[in-house]
Amino acid sequence: MSEAAEVSKKNFYCRNCGSSILSDSEKCLFCGSYQLPGRIPFFKFLSESRLFRTAFFFPFSALIAFALPIVFALYPIPFLDWSWILIISFFFFAFSIFGFVSEWIFLNKVKGDAKDFREGFFEWQKTLYLRSPYLSYCGMFLFVCVPLLNWENHFSFAASSSAIWTLLLVFLSKILIPLF
């Protein structure tokens, strides 16, 4: 019995991917996230925490997206019009969506179903297609303008893809549509 308790003390689960690792290791062997908070800067430690991303950061950005127009309606800023407020809200909402999608894609990488982000994306598309082909089409539409690079973390992917879609929206709403 003491031997089983000793084994359970030596192993614990990674806070990012959930794989079992030794308690004396600094980094996870599968996802590369640091396990001890004093080794890296605090914000990087938070960004490598899956709980922080899925429970606080990505839902909070969606909350900002919905709260920003309400706050602007109550306290208007004279130099901003509604189109810019909606564009900024779109950025935060897209950031939240792409953040949760990147969690699913990187989970395929951590589980071993894919070796990099691109293969993780294809595995994610397969699971969407098995659920419904229409979900798979919606997933492909999200990635029309986003390059399938080997993204290192969730934030860079979510920020770049939401920035691309927001810039496309700005081009359509501020440049192309006023021409007609």
SEPA-706112 format. One record per residue: residue in three letters; x, z, y of N, C-alpha, C in turn. Coordinates in steps of 0.2 Angstrom, whole numbers, plus 2048, in hexadecimal, padded with zeros to 3 digits. Example, Ala and Ser with C-alpha at 12.3 -4.5 7.8 and 13.67 -1.06 7.14 Angstrom:
residues 2
ALA8428277E483E8277EA8428277F0
SER8408237F58448247FB840827800
//
This chain:
residues 180
MET8048007FA800800800804800806
SER80A80480680E80480C8117FD80D
GLU8137FA8088167F38088117EE80C
ALA80B7EE80A8067EA80D8057EC815
ALA8057F28168057F481D80B7F2821
GLU8117F281E8177F08218177E8822
VAL8147E581E8137DD81F80F7DC825
SER8097E08258047DE82B8077E0831
LYS80C7E583180F7E78388147E283A
LYS8177DE83581C7D98378197D2839
ASN8137D18378107CB83980A7CC83E
PHE80A7C88438047C88488027C1849
TYR7FD7C084D7FB7B984F7FD7B7856
CYS7FE7B18568007AE85D7FA7AE861
ARG7FB7B08687F67B186C7F37AA86F
ASN7F77A486E7F579E8707F279A86A
CYS7F57998647F279585F7EF799859
GLY7F179F8597EE7A48537F27A384D
SER7F77A084D7FB7A08467FF7A6845
SER8007A883F8047AE83D80B7AD83E
ILE80E7B28428157B28448187B9843
LEU81E7B98428227C08428217C4848
SER8217CA8488207CE84E8267CF852
ASP82C7CD84F8327CE8538347C7857
SER8307C28568327BB85982F7BB860
GLU8337B88648317B786B82C7B186C
LYS82D7AC8698297A68698257A4863
CYS8207A186381C79F85E82079985B
LEU82079885482479285282078C852
PHE81978D852815787852813784859
CYS81178885E80F78686481578786A
GLY81978C86881F78D86D81D792873
SER81879587281679A8788197A0877
TYR81B7A387C81F7AA87C81A7AF87B
GLN81C7B48778177BA8758187C0879
LEU81E7C187C81F7C788081F7C5887
PRO81B7C988B81A7C88928207C8897
GLY8257CC89582B7CD8998307C7899
ARG82F7C38958347BE8948347B8898
ILE82E7B689B82C7B189F8287B38A5
PRO8277AF8AA8237B18B081C7B28AE
PHE8197B68B28127B98B080D7B38AF
PHE80D7AE8B48087A98B48097A48AE
LYS80F7A38AC81079F8A680E7A38A0
PHE80F7A98A080D7AD89A8057AD89A
LEU8017AD89F7FA7AC89F7F87A589D
SER7FC7A089F7FA79989E7FB798896
GLU7FF79B89380079A88C7FB79F888
SER7F77A288B7F27A68877EB7A2887
ARG7E97A18807E379D87F7DD7A1881
LEU7DD7A88817D87AC8837D77AB88B
PHE7DC7AB88E7DC7AB8967D97A4898
ARG7DB79E8947D97988967D2797894
THR7D079988E7C979788C7C479C88F
ALA7C67A28907C17A78927C17A889A
PHE7C67A789D7C67A88A57C87A28A9
PHE7CD79E8A77CF7998AC7CB7938AC
PHE7CA7908A67C578A8A67BE78B8A8
PRO7BB7918A67B47928A87B47948B0
PHE7B97978B27B97998B97BA7938BE
SER7BD78E8BB7BE7878BF7B77848BF
ALA7B37848BA7AC7818BA7A87858BE
LEU7A978C8BF7A57908C37A778E8CB
ILE7AD78D8CC7AF78B8D37AB7848D4
ALA7AB7808D07A87798D17A177A8D3
PHE79D77F8CF79677F8D17957848D7
ALA79A7888D979978D8DE79B78A8E5
LEU79F7858E57A27828EB79C77F8EF
PRO79877B8EC7927788F078E77D8F3
ILE78C7828EF7887888F178B78B8F7
VAL79278D8F77957908FC79578C902
PHE79678590179678190779078090A
ALA78A78190678478090978278790E
LEU78578C90B78479390F788793915
TYR78F79191479479291A79778B91B
PRO79478791E79678091F79D780923
ILE7A177B9217A877A9257A7774929
PRO7A877492F7A676E9337AA768932
PHE7B07689307B476292F7B475F928
LEU7B07629237AF76091D7A875D91C
ASP7A77579197A075591779E757910
TRP79875590E79675790779A753902
SER79C74D90479F7498FF7A674C8FC
TRP7A974F9017B07528FF7AF7588FB
ILE7A975C8FD7A87628F97A67608F2
LEU7A275B8F17A07598EA7A67568E6
ILE7AB7528EA7B17508E77B57568E4
ILE7B675B8E87BA7618E67B77648E1
SER7B07658E17AC7688DB7AD7648D5
PHE7AD75D8D67AE7598D07B575A8CD
PHE7BA75B8D17C175C8CE7C17628CA
PHE7BE7688CD7BE76E8C97BA76E8C3
PHE7B476A8C37B07698BD7B47658B8
ALA7B77608BA7BB75B8B57C175F8B2
PHE7C47638B77CA7688B47C776C8AF
SER7C176F8AF7BF7738AA7BD76F8A4
ILE7BA76A8A47B876689E7BF76389B
PHE7C476189F7CA75E89B7CE764899
GLY7CD76A89C7D07708997CE772892
PHE7C77728917C477488B7C676E886
VAL7C67688887C77628837CF763881
SER7D37658867DA7658847DB76B87F
GLU7D777087F7D777687A7D6773874
TRP7D076F8737CF76C86C7D476886A
ILE7D776486E7DC75F86C7E276386A
PHE7E576886E7EB76B86C7E9770866
LEU7E37728657E277585E7E3771858
ASN7E276B8597E47668537EB766852
LYS7EF7668587F67668577F976D854
VAL7F67728567F87798537F677A84C
LYS7F077784A7EE7788437F277383E
GLY7F676F8417FA76A83D7F776483B
ASP7F176283E7ED75C83D7F1756841
ALA7F47588467F875384A7FE75584C
LYS80375184D80A75384F80B753857
ASP80674F85B80774F86280074E865
PHE80074E86C7FA74E86F7F674786D
ARG7F974286D7F673B86B7F273C865
GLU7F573E85F7F273F8597ED744859
GLY7EE74985D7E874E85E7E274C861
PHE7E37478667DE7448697DA73F864
PHE7DD73C85F7DA73885A7D673C855
GLU7D97428537D674684F7D0749852
TRP7D074B8597CA74D85C7C574885D
GLN7C774185E7C273C85D7BF73B857
LYS7C373C8517C073C84B7BA741849
THR7BC74784C7B774D84B7B174B84F
LEU7B27488557AC7478597A8741856
TYR7AB73C8537A77378507A473984A
LEU7A773E8467A374184079D744842
ARG79D74884879774B84B79274684D
SER79474185179073C854794737857
PRO79273185679672B85979672B861
TYR79072E86378F72E86B79473386E
LEU79573986A79A73D86D7A173A86D
SER7A27368687A97338687A972E86E
TYR7A472B8707A47268757A572A87C
CYS7A273087C7A37348827AA736883
GLY7AD73887D7B373B87D7B873587F
MET7B772F87D7BB72987F7BA728886
PHE7B47298897B37278907B772C894
LEU7B87328927BC7378967C3735897
PHE7C67328927CD7308927CE729894
VAL7C97268977CB71F8997D171E89E
CYS7D17238A37D77228A77DC7278A6
VAL7DC72B8A17E173089F7E672D89A
PRO7EC72E89C7F172B8977F2730891
LEU7F372D88C7F47328867FB733885
LEU7FE73788980573988880673F884
ASN80C74188380D74787F80D74D884
TRP80775088680675588B80975B888
GLU80C75F88C80F76588A80A76B88A
ASN80676B88F80177188F7FB76F891
HIS7F67738917EF7728937EE77189A
PHE7F277489E7F17748A67F376D8A9
SER7F976B8A67FB7648A97F675F8A7
PHE7F475F8A17EF75A89F7E875A8A2
ALA7E67608A37DF7618A77E075F8AE
ALA7E57618B17E67608B87E77598BA
SER7EB7558B67ED74E8B77E774A8B5
SER7E374B8B07DD7478AE7D87488B3
SER7D774F8B57D17508BA7D374D8C1
ALA7DA74D8C37DC74A8C97DB7428C9
ILE7DC73F8C37DB7388C27D47368C3
TRP7CF73A8C07C87388C07C673A8C8
THR7C973F8CB7C77408D27C973B8D6
LEU7CF7398D67D17338DA7CD72D8D9
LEU7CB72C8D37C77268D17C07278D5
LEU7BE72D8D57B772E8D87B872D8E0
VAL7BE7308E27BF72F8EA7C07278EB
PHE7C37248E77C471C8E97BD7198E9
LEU7B971B8E47B27188E47AE71A8E9
SER7AE7208EB7A97238F07AB7228F7
LYS7B27228F87B47228FF7B771B901
ILE7B87178FC7BB7108FE7B770B8FC
LEU7B570A8F57B27058F37AB7048F5
ILE7A770A8F47A070A8F579E7088FD
PRO7A270B9027A170A9097A270290B
LEU7A66FF9077A76F89087A16F3907
PHE79C6F69037966F29027916F4906
//
